[in-house]
Amino acid sequence: MKKPRLIITNVMIFTITGLIALIGIPIEGYFNGFDMQEIIACVFLIYFSGMSITAGYHRLWSHKTYDANIFVRVVLALGGAMALQNSILHWCSDHRVHHKFVDQNGKDPYSAKQGFFFSHIGWMLREYQSHRYDNYSNCKDLQKDSVVMWQHRHYIPIVLAMNFGVPILLGWLNGDILGMLLLAGVFRLVAVHHVTFFINSLAHIWGKQPYTDKNTARDNGILAFFTFGEGYHNYHHIFEYDYRNGIKWWQFDPTKWLIRGLSYFGWTKNLRRCPEERIEKAKLAMMMQRAQQKIEDMQGAEEVISKLQREYDLLIVKMSEYYAAKKRILEIKQANLRKSYENLELTYKYKELKQSMLLQKQKWLELNQLSFA
């Protein structure tokens, strides 16, 4: 079969910037060195442009996980253009198709099942889906956003201003335009490109699947460190409308912290979170599925699986009762009825339900472990 036509612009950008990063920058560093101002500018712009993709292109515009005021949206649109990954409208269209047809070759723009190279960068080198450049029917909501359309219509000038204008200005102020352009311009661009591309490739290959195995997405704390928190990708693919990827307070997710931090100033709002009950049930369902798969070939498997299933069903019932009581308590508190009789009675019941649910969970986990002993 004849291969699709090469996208020459993309091939040239990746080739030229890659060669400069691999050859030109080490030569400049060896002969002239880079000062602290250039290093600081480079690190800052890596985070600025990279998190404009994760907080802006991805969580704000692709998945609508929160709302932001026009100032934040303009800043993220500028930073996204600096990352040089196409316009918001185009990027989000591709990403929504990816979620809709994840892992389906020919439909998923960067299907991981077509190999690491394809999902990492290969899908951008040829016109595998030529309609991607003129069909944005899945982004009608974004076409009503004035910032999105402003960036889309003026994408090239904004890209040039952000990728050349900003580093040249910083270099002029620092007294070394070439050094700043190479480090904070080219190296920064190549670094952001590949750590972002890792989300499409490595995050579908390396890691664990604690929430679902219906797609190739994986959770990986190490990858999260390099991708501004996007490494918790298994979670994201099942709960894509959550503004968080790392849901635990200790999980490295600077994008989550940025969005949350801006909400304290009123610059972001309506931060969407997946209910805790759904998250816990998804984890338990995966544990139950894996337990059944491991036990099914053992002697007496049917009886063991039946016992596990009974305890699992009981645990799910107790969890539902517990979270229903927890939700009602929050509703009462929000209505400023803290001292009401209903609240006092429900609080007592809630504590009982919580203890009962935790005991049942412990019982099921112990039974699960004993099944493999």
Secondary structure by P-SEA (a helix, b strand, c coil): ccccccaaaaaaaaaaaaaaaacaaaaaaacccccaaaaaaaaaaaaaaaaaaaaccccccccccccccaaaaaaaaaaaaaaccccaaaaaaaaaaaaacccccccccccccccccccccccccccccccccccccccccccccaaaaaaaaaaaaaaaaaacaaaaaaaaaaccaaaaaacccaaaaaaaaaaaaaaaccccccccccccccccbbbbaaaaaaaccccaaaaaaacccccccccccccccaaaaaaaaaaaaccccccccccaaaaaaaaaaaaaaaaaaaaccccaaaaaaaaaaaaaaaaaaaaaaaaaaaaaaaaaaaacccccaaaaaaaaaaaaaaaaaaaaaaaaaaaaaaaac
